[in-house]
Amino acid sequence: MKNQSEAFKKIWGAFTIICAIIFAIGLISSNSMSYNDPSFDTAYNLMWVGLGGTSLFAILWFAFKVKADNAFAEENRIKLEEQRKIEEAKREQQKAEAQKAYEEISDIWEYGEKTMLAVAASKLEEIGIGGGIYYVKLKYTNNNSTPWVITINDPTGDINSDFKVQRKGNSLIGTLKNDKIIIMTKGQLTLDDSIFLFDTKSEHVREISKLMKELLNGKKIETVRLEHLEAAGEDAIDALPKFHFSFTKDGIKCDEINYPKKHLEAFFEKNNGGEHIFQNKIFYTEYCKNKGLYHFGTFDESDFEDYMRELDMQAVKSGYVCKTDFELAEWQVSLRFGVEKLFKTFKSYVDKKTLDVAPFMFKDGSIHFKHKTYSLSNKESMMFFDMAIASMIRERNDNEPSYFISKTEDGDIIINIDDENFVSLANKKNN
């Protein structure tokens, strides 16, 4: 059907072109002749024959074109459907193969394709119920020599490692580059000096899993400052300022205190006067006010100098001690190397009011958080972004902020945000 329609489409298309040429010849000839010319009638008739033939064959061409296009579309649909069925059958086969492989290894790993919460510590007996928070997954690869890959990662993004392993007896074993081995047995994983426990029946795993469900669920926790409570007493709870926190695996938020803004203010207070534009608060303020920074051309030196003087006066009025005596070339370099992208990132965290932290350790009934790990982009357009990240990493290595949430035996929730302590009110209001 498709080939027949395509053939007729070409035939009627050719006839349409021929008739159009006849029409054009007849029209031109008749217009150039007088009525008394013996050839006028012939040219005139050719014109009308060409016009009628063009219209007729054009209609036929269009009709068979539609039929050919529909046939082509139907043929493609059939091919795509057949391809989809083949791919679906292949996926089902792979799924069945993976399921069978997971069943065969269920005496070691019984969780199939699930990612399991794991608790890690070098010596669990020394720290009681607790350890590092990780996630472990076993992936089937259909590789004959090493059909399994163990993936270990932590919520902060600091570790994300894959290890190829194969079954040996009641274990999955893989060789590492440092001549050490990784061993997975039922419910636990040994890597170097660390043991990762992921058995859901494990006391350590049950405890951390229960606490994470209770505390890291995003629900509002109404609190007061511990120092306020100790100073005023529980009878004065109603009069004390309230702070509402919410915790998730993706961060910490306080409705009343914008911690990212506090951190940014501290950054500018420390770095104002620095040699880079992004270190000086007045330029971030300008970015937020205008939703961007002004772009000056090479020959706008005078306008740029006026702009710098204006910002200097704004900084003085606002009480900022900022460096504003930059050259136009430095300004252009800053824009090129991503100062606006960096400021956009600053603002996004401030707007969200959420600390970009993740749980990394569980100890003594407390879940501890730390800032997520960011890798450097090493792109020219992101140079300032990379510089800011590198500086942040150095500062945190010297003095890592403290963030944790815990639940006491009495049911109180204790929150610590960089040495600021808060306590929940739920139990105290009910007493």
C-alpha positions in Angstrom: 0.0 0.0 0.0 2.8 2.4 0.9 4.8 1.7 -2.3 1.7 2.0 -4.5 0.6 5.3 -2.9 4.2 6.6 -3.1 4.3 5.7 -6.9 1.0 7.4 -7.6 2.1 10.5 -5.6 5.2 10.8 -7.8 3.1 10.3 -11.0 0.5 12.9 -10.2 3.2 15.2 -9.0 4.9 15.0 -12.3 1.7 15.6 -14.2 1.0 18.6 -11.9 4.3 20.1 -12.8 3.8 19.4 -16.6 0.3 21.0 -16.6 1.6 24.0 -14.7 4.3 24.4 -17.3 1.6 24.1 -20.1 -0.5 26.7 -18.3 2.4 29.1 -18.0 3.3 28.7 -21.7 -0.3 29.1 -22.8 -0.7 32.2 -20.5 2.4 33.9 -21.7 1.7 33.0 -25.4 -1.9 34.2 -25.4 -1.0 37.5 -23.7 1.7 38.2 -26.3 -0.7 37.5 -29.3 -3.5 39.5 -30.8 -7.0 38.0 -31.1 -6.5 37.8 -34.8 -3.4 35.6 -34.6 -4.2 32.1 -35.9 -2.3 30.6 -33.0 -4.2 32.5 -30.4 -7.0 29.9 -29.9 -4.4 27.1 -29.5 -2.4 29.1 -26.9 -5.7 30.1 -25.1 -6.9 26.5 -25.0 -3.5 25.3 -23.8 -3.7 27.8 -20.9 -7.1 26.4 -19.7 -6.1 22.8 -20.2 -2.9 23.5 -18.2 -4.9 25.2 -15.5 -7.5 22.5 -15.3 -4.9 19.7 -15.4 -2.8 21.5 -12.7 -5.7 21.7 -10.4 -6.9 18.1 -11.0 -3.5 16.5 -10.7 -2.6 18.6 -7.7 -5.7 17.3 -5.9 -4.7 13.7 -6.9 -1.1 14.3 -5.8 -2.3 15.7 -2.4 -4.7 12.8 -1.9 -2.0 10.1 -2.6 0.6 12.1 -0.5 -1.8 11.9 2.5 -2.2 8.1 1.8 1.5 7.6 1.5 2.3 9.7 4.6 -0.3 7.7 6.6 1.1 4.4 5.3 4.6 5.6 6.2 3.4 6.6 9.7 1.6 3.3 10.2 4.7 1.4 9.1 6.8 3.4 11.5 4.3 2.8 14.3 4.4 -1.0 13.6 8.2 -0.9 13.6 8.3 1.1 16.9 5.8 -1.2 18.5 7.8 -4.2 17.5 11.0 -2.5 18.8 9.2 -1.6 22.0 8.1 -5.3 22.5 11.6 -6.5 21.8 13.0 -4.0 24.4 10.3 -4.8 26.9 10.9 -8.5 26.5 14.7 -7.9 26.9 14.0 -5.8 30.1 11.7 -8.5 31.4 14.4 -11.1 30.7 17.0 -9.0 32.4 14.6 -8.4 35.3 13.9 -12.1 35.7 17.6 -12.9 35.4 18.4 -10.3 38.1 15.6 -11.6 40.3 16.9 -15.1 40.0 20.5 -13.9 40.8 19.2 -12.0 43.9 17.3 -15.1 45.1 20.4 -17.2 44.7 22.3 -14.8 46.9 19.6 -14.1 49.5 21.5 -16.0 52.2 24.0 -13.1 52.1 21.9 -10.2 50.8 18.1 -10.6 51.2 17.1 -7.1 50.1 17.1 -7.4 46.3 17.5 -4.0 44.6 16.8 -2.0 47.8 19.2 0.5 49.2 19.7 -0.2 52.9 20.5 2.1 55.8 23.8 1.1 57.4 25.7 2.0 60.6 29.5 2.1 60.4 32.1 2.2 63.1 35.6 0.9 63.6 34.9 -0.4 67.1 31.2 -0.4 67.9 31.8 -1.6 71.5 33.7 1.6 72.3 30.9 4.0 71.3 27.8 2.1 72.4 24.9 2.2 70.1 26.0 4.5 67.3 28.3 5.0 64.4 28.5 6.6 61.0 25.3 6.8 58.8 25.7 5.3 55.4 23.7 3.6 52.7 24.6 0.2 51.1 23.3 -1.3 47.9 24.1 -4.5 46.0 23.8 -4.2 42.3 23.7 -7.1 39.8 25.8 -6.5 36.7 25.5 -9.7 34.7 29.3 -9.8 34.5 30.6 -13.4 34.6 33.8 -12.7 36.6 32.4 -10.1 39.0 28.6 -10.1 38.7 28.0 -8.0 41.8 28.9 -4.4 42.7 28.6 -3.1 46.3 27.8 0.6 46.5 28.5 2.6 49.7 27.5 6.2 50.0 26.8 8.7 52.8 24.1 11.4 52.8 26.6 14.2 52.7 28.0 13.1 49.4 31.5 12.7 50.9 31.7 9.0 50.0 30.2 7.3 47.0 32.2 4.2 46.1 31.6 1.1 44.0 33.3 -2.2 44.7 33.3 -5.2 42.3 32.8 -8.5 44.2 32.1 -12.1 43.6 30.7 -14.9 45.7 33.1 -17.1 47.6 31.2 -19.5 49.9 29.0 -17.5 52.3 30.6 -14.2 51.4 31.0 -11.6 48.7 34.6 -10.6 48.3 36.4 -8.0 46.3 40.0 -7.0 46.1 41.0 -3.3 46.5 43.9 -1.4 45.0 45.7 -1.2 48.4 45.8 -5.0 48.7 43.0 -5.0 51.1 39.7 -6.7 50.6 36.0 -5.9 51.1 33.9 -8.6 52.5 30.1 -8.8 52.7 28.5 -11.5 54.9 24.9 -11.7 56.0 23.9 -8.4 57.6 27.3 -6.7 57.6 30.1 -5.4 55.4 33.8 -5.2 56.4 35.9 -2.5 54.6 39.4 -1.8 56.0 38.9 -1.3 59.8 35.2 -0.4 59.5 32.2 -2.6 59.9 28.9 -1.6 58.1 25.9 -3.1 59.7 22.7 -3.1 57.6 20.7 -6.0 59.0 17.3 -4.6 59.9 17.3 -6.9 63.0 20.5 -5.3 64.2 20.1 -3.2 67.4 22.2 -0.4 66.0 20.3 -0.3 62.7 16.9 -0.4 64.5 17.8 2.3 66.9 19.1 4.8 64.2 16.2 3.9 61.8 13.6 4.5 64.5 15.2 7.8 65.6 15.5 9.1 62.0 11.8 8.3 61.4 10.8 10.2 64.6 13.0 13.2 64.1 13.8 13.6 60.4 10.3 13.7 59.1 10.0 17.4 58.2 7.4 18.0 61.0 7.5 21.3 62.9 9.2 21.1 66.3 8.2 23.9 68.6 11.1 24.9 70.9 12.5 27.5 73.2 16.1 28.4 73.9 17.5 26.3 76.6 19.2 29.3 78.3 15.8 31.1 78.3 14.1 28.1 79.9 16.8 27.8 82.6 16.7 31.5 83.4 12.9 31.9 83.5 11.7 28.4 84.6 9.1 26.2 83.1 6.3 28.3 84.5 7.2 31.1 82.1 7.2 29.0 79.0 4.2 30.8 77.5 6.1 34.1 77.6 9.3 32.8 76.1 10.1 33.3 72.3 9.3 30.2 70.3 11.4 28.7 67.5 10.1 26.2 65.1 12.5 23.7 63.5 12.0 21.0 60.9 14.6 18.3 60.1 14.9 16.1 57.0 17.7 14.1 55.4 18.2 17.1 53.1 18.6 19.9 55.7 17.6 21.9 58.8 15.2 24.8 58.7 14.2 27.2 61.4 11.2 29.5 60.7 12.4 32.3 63.0 16.2 32.2 62.4 17.6 32.3 58.9 20.8 30.3 59.5 22.1 30.5 56.0 21.7 34.3 56.2 23.6 34.3 59.5 26.4 32.3 57.9 26.5 34.6 54.9 26.6 37.7 57.1 29.5 36.1 59.0 31.3 35.4 55.7 31.0 39.0 54.6 32.0 40.3 58.1 35.2 38.2 57.9 36.0 38.9 54.2 34.9 42.5 53.6 37.8 44.4 52.2 39.1 41.3 50.4 40.8 41.4 47.1 37.9 39.7 45.2 34.6 41.3 44.4 32.5 38.4 45.8 34.1 38.9 49.2 32.6 42.3 49.7 29.0 42.6 50.8 28.1 45.8 48.9 28.3 43.9 45.6 26.0 41.1 46.9 23.6 43.7 48.1 23.7 45.3 44.7 23.1 42.0 43.0 20.0 41.2 45.1 18.6 44.7 44.6 18.9 44.7 40.8 18.6 41.0 40.3 22.0 41.1 38.7 25.1 43.2 38.2 25.7 45.9 35.7 27.8 45.0 32.6 30.1 47.7 31.5 31.8 47.8 28.1 35.6 48.3 27.6 35.0 52.0 26.8 32.6 52.7 29.8 35.5 53.5 32.1 34.0 56.8 33.3 30.6 55.3 34.0 32.2 52.5 35.9 34.2 54.8 38.1 31.1 56.8 38.9 29.4 53.5 39.7 32.2 52.5 42.1 32.0 55.8 43.9 28.3 55.4 44.3 28.7 51.9 45.8 31.4 53.2 48.1 29.0 55.8 49.5 26.3 53.2 49.8 28.7 51.0 51.7 29.6 53.8 54.1 25.9 54.7 54.7 25.2 51.0 55.4 28.1 50.6 57.8 30.0 48.1 55.5 33.7 48.2 55.5 34.1 47.1 51.9 36.7 47.3 49.2 35.2 49.3 46.2 38.3 50.6 44.4 38.2 47.9 41.7 39.3 48.5 38.1 37.0 48.0 35.2 39.1 45.0 34.0 38.7 43.4 37.4 34.9 43.9 37.2 34.8 42.3 33.8 36.9 39.4 34.9 34.6 38.8 37.9 31.5 38.7 35.7 33.3 36.3 33.3 34.5 34.0 36.1 31.0 33.5 37.7 30.5 36.1 40.4 26.8 36.3 39.5 26.4 32.5 39.6 28.0 32.6 43.0 25.7 35.3 44.3 22.7 33.4 42.9 23.8 30.4 45.0 24.2 32.6 48.1 20.7 34.0 47.6 19.1 30.6 47.0 20.2 29.3 50.3 19.1 32.5 52.1 15.7 32.3 50.4 15.2 28.7 51.4 16.3 29.4 55.0 17.6 25.8 55.1 21.0 24.7 56.2 22.5 22.4 53.5 23.5 19.6 55.8 22.8 15.9 56.1 23.0 13.3 58.9 26.4 11.6 59.1 26.7 10.1 62.6 24.5 8.6 65.3 25.8 8.5 68.9 24.3 8.4 72.4 20.8 9.0 71.1 21.8 12.0 68.9 21.8 12.4 65.2 24.7 14.6 64.1 24.8 16.6 60.9 27.5 18.1 58.7 27.6 20.2 55.6 27.3 18.4 52.3 30.4 17.9 50.2 30.7 19.8 47.0 33.1 19.0 44.2 35.0 21.7 42.3 33.8 22.3 38.8 37.2 23.4 37.4 35.4 25.4 34.7 36.7 28.9 33.8 33.2 30.4 34.1 32.9 28.9 37.6 36.3 30.0 39.0 34.8 32.2 41.8 32.4 29.5 42.7 35.3 27.0 43.1 37.3 29.6 45.1 34.4 30.1 47.5 33.9 26.3 47.9 37.6 25.8 48.6 37.7 28.6 51.1 34.6 27.2 52.8 36.1 23.7 53.0 39.3 25.1 54.6 37.3 27.1 57.2 35.1 24.1 58.2 38.1 21.8 58.4 39.5 24.2 61.0 36.3 24.6 62.9 33.5 22.2 61.9 30.1 23.6 63.0 28.1 21.4 65.4 24.5 20.4 64.5 22.6 17.7 66.2 19.2 16.6 67.4 18.4 14.1 70.1 15.6 12.7 72.1 15.9 12.3 75.9 14.5 9.4 78.0 11.8 11.8 79.1 10.7 12.4 75.5 12.2 15.9 75.2 13.9 16.9 71.9 17.2 18.7 72.2 18.5 20.7 69.3 22.0 22.1 68.9 22.8 24.5 66.1 26.4 25.6 66.3 26.4 25.8 70.1 22.9 27.3 70.3 20.7 25.0 72.3 16.9 24.6 72.0 14.5 22.3 73.8 11.0 21.1 72.6 7.8 22.1 74.3 5.5 19.3 73.6 6.0 17.4 76.9 6.4 20.5 79.0 3.1 21.9 77.8 1.3 18.7 78.6 2.7 18.5 82.1 
